[in-house]
Amino acid sequence: MPLLNTALAGAHLLVVDDQPDQLRLLIDLLRNAGCRISVGFDGSQAYQRALAISPDLILMDVRMPRMDGFAACRLLAADPRTCGIPVIFLTAASDLNERINGLEIGGVDYVLKPFDAAEVLARIRVHLIRAKSTQRDEQDVSAADTTGNGVLVRAAIQHLSQRLNDPPTVEQLARLVGTNEKRLSRAFRENLGQTVFEYLREERLRIAQTLLSSTPLSIASIAEEIGFSSAANFATAFRERFHVTPSTYRDERRGNAEASQNEPAVDAD
């Protein structure tokens, strides 16, 4: 499935689990998808290795000796050197309050064991794509900031990237980054040339393009993932922005990829 794995190819993942059999399953799955893998056996190793190697994403069990996954996530989220690394909890701990706690302390997702391989890969793709989009936007803001408001925009972007499917209002977002609605709106216009709503809509549709191209997620699942109220509303917004339906866009991208793969190799003289 080379087309579906393009978003994973070359990504560096830190996999943390104290059970060797679970580690082997995950390592085989992720290597077959083209990922580079580093391994940890408890939360302390997860934190130390994240500092050392700066992985693109961490896939971490919760219940481990010495330091559990939640404690490690708190350290990662509090450290400026690691706070931008997405953490997905992959665990048999199925209690609802425990799952909510994992998300509130900084985890971006929660997958229950026994896991489905396709679901794990799809969730990893989604969060790698989001993280890359956030990094790109923050770099754009850094280059454009001439007013001192860039830090507000970067903080707002970071929060929105984790809440695309349920974003706060502009007023709520302003409070979350320590300012008022008027100043935050002005900061977005000055740094990005967009309102907060325009940025959010554009970012959702940009991520949708990537998900359509590189994952097998259904149109309805992508609409839900990026925060549209229905697949129909998503399709309308996508068609208005890109002048093509999501299904047609996916078919065209896959057709182009397959044609490129089937081109005969040309020997250099």
C-alpha positions, 0 to 999 in steps of 0.5 A: 500500500505505498500510496497510503503510507506516503505520509508515514515514509521517513517519519521518526517515531518513538515507541514506548511499551514495557511488553516486548511482544507489543513492541515487536508488533508495533515495530513490524507494523511501522517499519513496513509503513516506512517509519524510522523507529526508536524504542523506550521501555518506560516513561522515564526513557520516553522523556530522555529519548525524546530530548535526545532524538526529537521524534516526529511522534511518540506512541506510548503505553500508559501502565509501565514500571518506574514512570507511567505514560501519563507522568512522561506526557506531563514532563514532555508537555511542560518542556519547551524542547518536547512540548510540540511532539504529538503523543498518542497513548496506545494502551489497554487502560480503557476507563473513560476518566483515565482516557479523558485525563490522558487527553487533558495532560497533553496526549493528542489521541488514545487508541485501545489495545487490542488495536487494529493496525489500519486504525493505528496507522491512520491516526498516526498519519493524521497527527503527523500531518497536523504537526507539520502544518502547525510547524509551517504556519508558525514559521510563516508567522515568525517571518511575517511578525513585525508587531510583537503579536506573533507569539499570540498567533503562534500560541493560537495556532498551536491550540487550534491545531489540537482542536480542529474538530471542536474549536473555541470561539474567537473570544474563548481563543483570545482568553486561552492565549492571554489577550482579548478578541480585538487584539487577537483578530488584529494580530491574525490580520497583520501576520497572516492576512486572514481572520481567525475564522478564515485561517481555521477554514483554510487550515481544515481544507488544507489538512483535508487535501492531505488526508484525502491523498495519503489515507484511506479515511472515508469522506465522512471520517475526514469531515468529522476529523477536521470539524465539519458538521456533516460530510455534505457541508465538508464537500460543499466547502471543499468544492467551493475552495478547490473547484472539485469534489473531495472524491474526485480530488482523491481519485485524481491524486491516486491516479497521478500517483499510480501513473508516476509509479508505472512510468518506465525507468530511463537509464542515464547515458 
